[in-house]
Each structure stands twice: as C-alpha cells, then as structure tokens.
Amino acid sequence: MEPKGHSPISSLRTTNKKTVASSASTKPNGKSVDSSATAMKRNGKSAVSSAIPMKSNTSAAVSSAHDDKMMFFRDVKLGPQEVDLRFRLIHYWEARNPNTKTLIGQEMLLIDEEGAVIQGYVPSGRVGSYELISGCVYKLKNFFGSRNKTQYRVSDHNATVTFAWNSELSVVDNPPVSIPEDRFRFHNYEEFQANCDHKIDLYDYVGHMKLVNGQTITDHIVLDEAGIAEKRHLCVHVQTHDGPVMKLYLWDKAASDFCEKFKSYGSTPSVILVTTVNPKHLGGTLALTSMASSRVFMDTDVQPSRDYLGWLGSNSEIANKINAEVVTKPETATLEELFSYIKLPTAKVAWFECTATIDDVIQGSAWYYISCDGCNSKAFKGPTSLICNNKKCMKSEVTGVAQYLTRISVYDKSEQAVFVILGDAGKELTGKHASELVARYFESNESVEADHCVPVPQDLLDTIGQTHRFIVKVSDHNLKGKTRTITVTKILPPEAPHPIEPLVEDAIPATSDGFLKTGSEVSGSSSGLVDAAGGRVRKASEGIESDEAKRSKSG
C-alpha cells in the first residue's frame, strides 16, 4: 500500500547507515563558517550518500592530550565511573511525562574528540544545577553509566552518561584538541520505511522542500505563523534527490525554529535538514515527525545542508520531476476489494479511496456527538459542566462543540457497506458544520429541552443518491472483526484533484470505533454549545499527537 517512487537512479543508492561528523566552527547565529570534516561524496550526491567522520587530529595527538583519568566515549561502561570526560555539548532538551507534562529530566547529545556520540542525562532533581550552553566544550568529573533507552534513541552507544550526586562539570575554554562541532546520522527513504513505526532509533533527514503547509516553494511564499502557533505544527513535503516525496511534520519548537530560519534568509530556502525524526505511517503513507530532540537547519547552516544545496543547484531537473501529490494518494479500491483486504492475514491499518453512492442515512441513533473544543474528544456531562473524555487533554473548562458522527449506507457495483462520517468529513459532504445544523434546529424549536436529541437534518437526507469519492480508514477494529463499519476521514469533491493535506491517523477521535457501542447517546447537553453556529471543528491534521510528548527518560 506504500508509494514506490523508485527510479533507476534511486535504486543504485546504498541503504547503509550514513554518519557525518563536522568540526566546523559556529557563529552565534548557529551557521557554520568552516568545516574540516565533510561528507565523502559518491556519484555526485552529497550528505545522504555514504559518509565517514573526518578528524583534524591524529590518534597520536589525541592520545597525548589525555591524562590517565580522561576517558573516551567508546570506553564508557555501565555503572559508576570516577573518571573525567571531555566533550562538546551538541544539544540539550527537556524530557517530560507525556501525560502529566511533569519534568523528568534534561537530555543531552554529547560528542568527544574521536567523533563518538553519546547521550547525556540530568535527573529532574539536578536540572538547573549546571550551566549548559550548546556548542561549549566541557569536562565532566564522575558520572554514572546508565543503560541507553530502548525507544527513541539518539545515539548508537549502549550507555547514557547520567549526572550523579558527585558529578562536577566545568567549561574547557581552550581545549587541547579539536572536537567536532556536530554529528549526523542520515537515513534515506528506504531506511526510514524499514524502521517505520518501530520507535527505536531516531535518525536525521536532509532533502529539499516541495510544499510548506500546501504552499509551493516560491520567492513569494508567506508563512501563516499565527496559524502554525495555534496548531503547534506545520507540514512540509520533502524529497531527497529523486526519491519519493514524504511528509515531514514539525512540532512545537521545531515548528517555531523553522519559521524563524525560513524568514531569516534573504531568498526562500530550498534545503531542510532535521535531526532525530520519527518515521511512522500517517494517512497510509510514510511520514516523518519531529521530536523534542529535533533541530532544524536550512541551506547553508551546516556542511551537509551546504553539500545538498550544491547538488540541488546542479540537478534541479531531477529534483523537480516528482510531484508532491504522488505520495499522498491512497490506493483506490472497490467495496468488495476493501472487505477482501480486511480478511487478509497480513492486512494492517491502511487508507483507501472508494467511490460509492449513498443509499440512506441511518437513523435511530444520534448523527452527532458533543466534543471537547480543545481536542475533539468526546465530552460527557459532569456534575456542573462538561468533562473531556481524553485524559491527555489539559482543558479544565470544556466548551461543547457538535461534531458529525453520521452512519450512512453506501453501495457500488460490487458490494454494500456502512460508512461512519466524522468531523470535517461531514462538512465536506453537506457544506455545513454539525454545530451549525444543531444550533439552527434549536433556534427553530425554542420549546424543546436542552438535552433533546436533534433529528437527522434535511442537509444530510439530501445527500441520498449522491455519488462521492470517500477516503476511508481500515482500522484495528475492522481487522480484528469487531466491526464492519468503515470510517470516512475525507470526502473528495467530484472533479477535484487528490488531496495533499495530511490524512488523519491519530486525530481524536481517529475512528468511529470508540463510539459504536454508545452511538445512541449524545454526550453532554446541547446547552453546553457556545456560539455553536459559528464554531469550527479543528482540521483533522491537528489531532496528530506530537511525538515529542510521548517521549520519556525510560523510553
């Protein structure tokens, strides 16, 4: 079900892991001005092609710079270590509990003079005890070698340098040997695809941008920073050389860093490099998402991005020959093929495009539900107000918003099925938000009680007999045989091109499964709707959870 996107050129590339070490000096703005370590190029392609770390000092010079108690990262083992480490702090970030947002600790990426990288960790009780500045060289006396995490690892080392009770950290103003500035671990499309959804190692990506939030990269592109800040993320369609196009989701700090860097260039940047991204399936296709540890670079920021920019300038005809829409097109299927796929023992969650005719709108149960205005999860009536059903939602005061939860009977030439339409898909069908239809009913029927269930509106009944192209999701519940009802995530207009907006995977609710057992109930009171006619459901892509929130020290 995945896009192939392979060409004779891309098939020649190696799929081995690529590592690039850089000892470039860095300006205060983070842009490198020199490098004594560049990626080895093959077939004229840089950065993502095979690379080796380069050192500016011989091993003899490095050895002579170490005293008896100085340790290289390659010698770090598990347990307490009463020795010294000398390293450069590449980057540091916070680790928080994904549910309570409580600070767990401070995580770091460290590099020594051999170019070896290891993860560092400061427990929450010691956060703030050390003055940390990215790019500085430090000496650490005494530490504990903890076992590296099993999930979302940012280094290959099996140990983590944990700051202990007796750890002493000091700045080395004039290090006796040169220590590389950074180190990158690049993966290509095939490698990301092979590691998709495994949640083990986080590798780096470099390529060129095709679209930013649906906008083509031009000199006149303007970012909607307010919208990006509200949604907390943006989507960039990216491509490496002539390979398949992927979606790259940048969350929170990575999204704000992207906006700042994008604006800082005199002309529109073309190349993007993002570290420690998580490959996962979104909308049935491979996508990359940023993490708390992710950093964003563009065009001339670091040597690998400069190398790629040079390749891009000489190979624009290759880079531009694949449209970004290609990877976002779900596979087409008839209803019969859809149910046949569900029965396959190798079937997994996937998205399809089905063309079907609406035979009826199923009545006898509510056609909408009341959601939390913050996360779109189902809301229920508490003692005094509505309460969000999503434990991860932090809203204390919930305003109810009506959302579509409409079952329709459909058919094509091969089979019949029941689809359930959620959220924005309902608006795409009727042209109106569910909140607007519910508010209109109560305005016309002032005598009914606030908890009265609104009957199926004429706007939905008028769709009977219409033929549409539905983007549907085969969910875990379908695969496990718990339900044959298929969730609709998007409805395409008759003559419109295939969408390039992200399809829902983790939106809340992501499928109808959570509502099928209680479909006859409408949670909460319709009186909880505030300005319902003007309320707007958040776009489906907003529900994709930030992977960084899922990370914790324990993995």
RAMOHU-V295631 format. One line per field, one symbol per residue. psi: psi as a letter, one per 20 degrees, with the letter a starting at -180 (. if undefined). burial: I if it has 9 or more other C-alpha atoms within 8 Angstrom, else O. A space follows every 50 residues. Layout:
psi: ???
burial: ???
This chain:
psi: iqpfjqrhghiiqqjqppppqpkqqprhjipqiqpjorppqpkjprfirp qqqpqiqrhghgghipahipqqhiiprqrpomrqqprpogqqrqpqphgi jpphapqqpqpaiijqqqqqpoqhijpiipopopiqprpppprpoqpqqi qlqjriqirpoppahjpppqpohnpiqppqhrpqnqqaghggghjpjhkf qorqqpaqpgqolipqorijpppnhghghgijrrpppqpockaqprpopp qdhhghhggggghiqhrpqhqpppqmqoprppkirpqpqrrhiqqpqrej grghhgghhgghhikhhghjipqhigijoqpqqrhghghhghiphjqrpr qqpppqpphqoprirqjrrprpigijrpqrpahirqppiohipjphoppp ppqpmppqprqaihrqrpqppqchhhhhgijqqhhghghhghhimiiqqh jppprpqhhghiipiqpropoqporhhghjjhqippppiqpqqgjqrqqj qpqpgjqoqhrihiihhkhiqoprqiiipplhhiqppqqhiiioqphhii qrhi.
burial: OOOOOIOOOIOOOOOOOIIIIIIIIIOOOOIIOOIIIIIIIOOOIIIIII IIIIIOOOOOIIOOOIOOOIIIIOOIOIOOOOIIIIIIIIIIIIIIIIOO OOIIIIIIIIIIIIIIIIIIIIIIOOIOOOOOOOIIIIIIIIIIIIOIIO OIIIIOIOIIIIIOOOIOIOOIOOOOIIIIIIIIIIIIIOIIIOIIOOIO IIIIIIIIIIIIOIOOIOOOIOOOOOOIIOOIIIIIIIIIIIIIIIIIII IIOIIIIIIOIIOOOOOIOIIIIIIIIIIIIIIIIIIIIIIIIIOIIIII IIIIIIIIIOIIOOOOOOIOOIOIIIIIIIOOIIIIOIOOOIOOOOIOII IIIIIIIIIIIIOOOIIIIIIIIOIIIIIIIOOOIIIIOOOOOOOOOIII IIIIIIIIIIIIOOIIIIIIIIIIIIIIOIOIIIIIIIIIIIOOOOOOOO OOOOOIOOOIIOIIOOOIIIIIIIIOIIIOOOOOIIIIIIIIOOOOOOII OIIIOIIIIOIIOOOOOOIOOIIIIIOIIIOIIOIOIOOIIIIIOIIIIO IIOOO
